[in-house]
């Protein structure tokens, strides 16, 4: 009876998600007016430049130097994020609290901090730090560190809270202190999970570091932005190929790290050579090459400027702050509604594209080992789709939006397409790996019994993987919601577009109002997604 109830819940949730996706599509007027007059010609130029990148020595040198800066900022930001996440995650898990009440208080307080840190996108943090401290490398580093600390800290807290209690109780009975219990009981059990997720977030940090250029910070994104402004699409693809190559290298490194977790102690030291070299090299570059002084952020001039900036955000410099105006709230809520529709449209498009491509992208389907059938084109199709996934996820949403806005007129559609293109590659990879890791026995039994391909799909594969597919789709919707404000910076509609205009005209109280709407929207999305994922399980 319980299983039937669970199936009905998943079916209802699936139909509900399909329904709101179709509703989001109805908010767009689908006609030729969506595209610029020369939009299709521009699209053809961008696509043709994909096969003819600029490989001149000058551009390659600039790309390499910019990529180094991007990696340096990502490594430095992740190193600070890991330190913050380690301590915040421990306290947010509540494992050090002695009483149940203490555990609830500790968990609620520190999880609230983690939620706030990750609710605001790293580009928004970057803008806040640049506006406060100027174009310092530390603006980029701190902008990456804070939201990533929130994300990693939450995962760390969840992993620690789910650790089996029997080994922990044994250590306590043997007289182990709290910190000894943490070091010898909790951490060894969550090490593999943390390591895997940290590597994934490092790949994300590279992409995030690349878009710091939008607020004036350097890196590969800065060169992409300059080339797009000059309509030099050949140069754009050169820089993008460097970014894609870096994401691929990290992906390969991540696989090696995960597969070698169980290696002998004598070989463990080798895994730390690359991280140690990256960490030390990055901070040496920041301190000695870029000559960035952390204490200079707290100079009397900067402190005075920060006070003026935050007083502006509080509306103290305006006669009628935006957050005290009913008309301003009506406009902000309308933009919030548009942003919600954009996020739903984006996850819907990416989910549809994923469902169309995911089956041939699974290795055990491509090689015929799962369905006991193999076609001559299976491996070719597998390779093509996997390459598309890499392209899709390696290019950040903001850069997709920068290119799409040359084709489509400003509005929520180009924003939704940019978000969908990036998340399609991530969803495709995750869901293809879900099929690869699924229990093959029921599906093979159906194949042996003579089931056809569509029967294997509807009665074997989909029932086994659909719950995880739904979980991934809901999780990516959370991420998309946080990123909607970013694509709006380049005219892709929603709160982000108005946020950019308010920045340009120094309407600081309007920025505060829009940030409040954005944060509330993110928290609502998180709550809905969390509840829906629990219903799927």
ChimeraX attribute file (.defattr): number of C-alpha atoms within 10 A of each C-alpha:
attribute: neighborCount
match mode: 1-to-1
recipient: residues
	/A:1	5
	/A:2	7
	/A:3	8
	/A:4	9
	/A:5	10
	/A:6	14
	/A:7	14
	/A:8	12
	/A:9	16
	/A:10	20
	/A:11	14
	/A:12	12
	/A:13	17
	/A:14	15
	/A:15	12
	/A:16	12
	/A:17	18
	/A:18	15
	/A:19	11
	/A:20	15
	/A:21	20
	/A:22	14
	/A:23	14
	/A:24	19
	/A:25	18
	/A:26	12
	/A:27	14
	/A:28	13
	/A:29	10
	/A:30	10
	/A:31	7
	/A:32	9
	/A:33	10
	/A:34	17
	/A:35	16
	/A:36	16
	/A:37	13
	/A:38	11
	/A:39	17
	/A:40	14
	/A:41	12
	/A:42	18
	/A:43	16
	/A:44	12
	/A:45	15
	/A:46	21
	/A:47	14
	/A:48	13
	/A:49	18
	/A:50	18
	/A:51	10
	/A:52	13
	/A:53	19
	/A:54	19
	/A:55	13
	/A:56	10
	/A:57	9
	/A:58	9
	/A:59	16
	/A:60	16
	/A:61	12
	/A:62	15
	/A:63	23
	/A:64	16
	/A:65	13
	/A:66	21
	/A:67	24
	/A:68	16
	/A:69	22
	/A:70	28
	/A:71	24
	/A:72	26
	/A:73	33
	/A:74	25
	/A:75	26
	/A:76	24
	/A:77	28
	/A:78	27
	/A:79	19
	/A:80	17
	/A:81	24
	/A:82	20
	/A:83	14
	/A:84	19
	/A:85	28
	/A:86	17
	/A:87	15
	/A:88	24
	/A:89	30
	/A:90	23
	/A:91	22
	/A:92	30
	/A:93	26
	/A:94	24
	/A:95	22
	/A:96	16
	/A:97	16
	/A:98	10
	/A:99	11
	/A:100	10
	/A:101	11
	/A:102	14
	/A:103	18
	/A:104	14
	/A:105	16
	/A:106	20
	/A:107	21
	/A:108	16
	/A:109	14
	/A:110	23
	/A:111	22
	/A:112	14
	/A:113	16
	/A:114	26
	/A:115	20
	/A:116	16
	/A:117	20
	/A:118	22
	/A:119	24
	/A:120	21
	/A:121	23
	/A:122	28
	/A:123	25
	/A:124	19
	/A:125	20
	/A:126	26
	/A:127	22
	/A:128	18
	/A:129	22
	/A:130	20
	/A:131	17
	/A:132	20
	/A:133	20
	/A:134	17
	/A:135	17
	/A:136	20
	/A:137	23
	/A:138	23
	/A:139	26
	/A:140	31
	/A:141	25
	/A:142	21
	/A:143	28
	/A:144	30
	/A:145	29
	/A:146	25
	/A:147	25
	/A:148	29
	/A:149	29
	/A:150	28
	/A:151	19
	/A:152	25
	/A:153	32
	/A:154	26
	/A:155	19
	/A:156	27
	/A:157	25
	/A:158	16
	/A:159	20
	/A:160	21
	/A:161	17
	/A:162	12
	/A:163	16
	/A:164	12
	/A:165	11
	/A:166	9
	/A:167	14
	/A:168	17
	/A:169	14
	/A:170	13
	/A:171	17
	/A:172	14
	/A:173	8
	/A:174	9
	/A:175	11
	/A:176	16
	/A:177	11
	/A:178	15
	/A:179	11
	/A:180	13
	/A:181	20
	/A:182	18
	/A:183	12
	/A:184	14
	/A:185	23
	/A:186	22
	/A:187	16
	/A:188	10
	/A:189	17
	/A:190	16
	/A:191	13
	/A:192	16
	/A:193	13
	/A:194	16
	/A:195	15
	/A:196	16
	/A:197	16
	/A:198	19
	/A:199	18
	/A:200	14
	/A:201	17
	/A:202	22
	/A:203	21
	/A:204	18
	/A:205	22
	/A:206	27
	/A:207	27
	/A:208	24
	/A:209	30
	/A:210	31
	/A:211	28
	/A:212	27
	/A:213	21
	/A:214	18
	/A:215	19
	/A:216	16
	/A:217	24
	/A:218	23
	/A:219	25
	/A:220	30
	/A:221	29
	/A:222	21
	/A:223	22
	/A:224	25
	/A:225	18
	/A:226	14
	/A:227	17
	/A:228	18
	/A:229	11
	/A:230	11
	/A:231	16
	/A:232	17
	/A:233	24
	/A:234	22
	/A:235	26
	/A:236	26
	/A:237	23
	/A:238	22
	/A:239	27
	/A:240	25
	/A:241	18
	/A:242	17
	/A:243	25
	/A:244	20
	/A:245	15
	/A:246	18
	/A:247	22
	/A:248	16
	/A:249	12
	/A:250	17
	/A:251	16
	/A:252	11
	/A:253	15
	/A:254	20
	/A:255	13
	/A:256	12
	/A:257	18
	/A:258	15
	/A:259	12
	/A:260	13
	/A:261	15
	/A:262	11
	/A:263	11
	/A:264	9
	/A:265	9
	/A:266	7
	/A:267	11
	/A:268	13
	/A:269	9
	/A:270	10
	/A:271	15
	/A:272	12
	/A:273	11
	/A:274	10
	/A:275	12
	/A:276	11
	/A:277	10
	/A:278	16
	/A:279	16
	/A:280	13
	/A:281	14
	/A:282	21
	/A:283	18
	/A:284	14
	/A:285	16
	/A:286	18
	/A:287	13
	/A:288	10
	/A:289	10
	/A:290	13
	/A:291	12
	/A:292	16
	/A:293	14
	/A:294	12
	/A:295	7
	/A:296	12
	/A:297	18
	/A:298	13
	/A:299	12
	/A:300	10
	/A:301	11
	/A:302	15
	/A:303	14
	/A:304	12
	/A:305	16
	/A:306	18
	/A:307	12
	/A:308	15
	/A:309	18
	/A:310	18
	/A:311	15
	/A:312	20
	/A:313	20
	/A:314	19
	/A:315	21
	/A:316	14
	/A:317	16
	/A:318	14
	/A:319	7
	/A:320	11
	/A:321	20
	/A:322	22
	/A:323	19
	/A:324	13
	/A:325	11
	/A:326	10
	/A:327	11
	/A:328	16
	/A:329	17
	/A:330	11
	/A:331	14
	/A:332	24
	/A:333	17
	/A:334	14
	/A:335	21
	/A:336	21
	/A:337	15
	/A:338	19
	/A:339	25
	/A:340	23
	/A:341	23
	/A:342	31
	/A:343	28
	/A:344	24
	/A:345	28
	/A:346	32
	/A:347	30
	/A:348	24
	/A:349	19
	/A:350	26
	/A:351	21
	/A:352	14
	/A:353	17
	/A:354	25
	/A:355	15
	/A:356	12
	/A:357	18
	/A:358	23
	/A:359	20
	/A:360	22
	/A:361	28
	/A:362	23
	/A:363	20
	/A:364	19
	/A:365	22
	/A:366	23
	/A:367	18
	/A:368	14
	/A:369	13
	/A:370	24
	/A:371	24
	/A:372	13
	/A:373	13
	/A:374	14
	/A:375	10
	/A:376	9
	/A:377	10
	/A:378	17
	/A:379	17
	/A:380	12
	/A:381	15
	/A:382	20
	/A:383	15
	/A:384	12
	/A:385	19
	/A:386	21
	/A:387	13
	/A:388	14
	/A:389	23
	/A:390	20
	/A:391	21
	/A:392	22
	/A:393	23
	/A:394	25
	/A:395	22
	/A:396	26
	/A:397	27
	/A:398	29
	/A:399	23
	/A:400	20
	/A:401	27
	/A:402	22
	/A:403	21
	/A:404	23
	/A:405	23
	/A:406	20
	/A:407	22
	/A:408	24
	/A:409	19
	/A:410	21
	/A:411	19
	/A:412	27
	/A:413	25
	/A:414	29
	/A:415	36
	/A:416	29
	/A:417	24
	/A:418	28
	/A:419	31
	/A:420	30
	/A:421	24
	/A:422	26
	/A:423	30
	/A:424	29
	/A:425	25
	/A:426	21
	/A:427	26
	/A:428	31
	/A:429	20
	/A:430	18
	/A:431	25
	/A:432	25
	/A:433	16
	/A:434	18
	/A:435	25
	/A:436	18
	/A:437	12
	/A:438	14
	/A:439	14
	/A:440	17
	/A:441	11
	/A:442	16
	/A:443	22
	/A:444	18
	/A:445	14
	/A:446	17
	/A:447	19
	/A:448	11
	/A:449	9
	/A:450	11
	/A:451	17
	/A:452	11
	/A:453	14
	/A:454	10
	/A:455	14
	/A:456	20
	/A:457	16
	/A:458	11
	/A:459	15
	/A:460	22
	/A:461	21
	/A:462	13
	/A:463	11
	/A:464	19
	/A:465	18
	/A:466	18
	/A:467	18
	/A:468	17
	/A:469	23
	/A:470	21
	/A:471	19
	/A:472	19
	/A:473	25
	/A:474	22
	/A:475	19
	/A:476	21
	/A:477	23
	/A:478	23
	/A:479	21
	/A:480	26
	/A:481	28
	/A:482	23
	/A:483	24
	/A:484	30
	/A:485	30
	/A:486	30
	/A:487	28
	/A:488	26
	/A:489	23
	/A:490	21
	/A:491	22
	/A:492	30
	/A:493	26
	/A:494	29
	/A:495	29
	/A:496	27
	/A:497	23
	/A:498	21
	/A:499	23
	/A:500	18
	/A:501	15
	/A:502	17
	/A:503	15
	/A:504	10
	/A:505	8
	/A:506	14
	/A:507	19
	/A:508	25
	/A:509	24
	/A:510	27
	/A:511	24
	/A:512	21
	/A:513	21
	/A:514	27
	/A:515	19
	/A:516	14
	/A:517	18
	/A:518	26
	/A:519	19
	/A:520	14
	/A:521	19
	/A:522	24
	/A:523	17
	/A:524	14
	/A:525	22
	/A:526	21
	/A:527	12
	/A:528	13
	/A:529	19
	/A:530	15
	/A:531	12
	/A:532	18
	/A:533	19
	/A:534	9
	/A:535	14
	/A:536	19
	/A:537	12
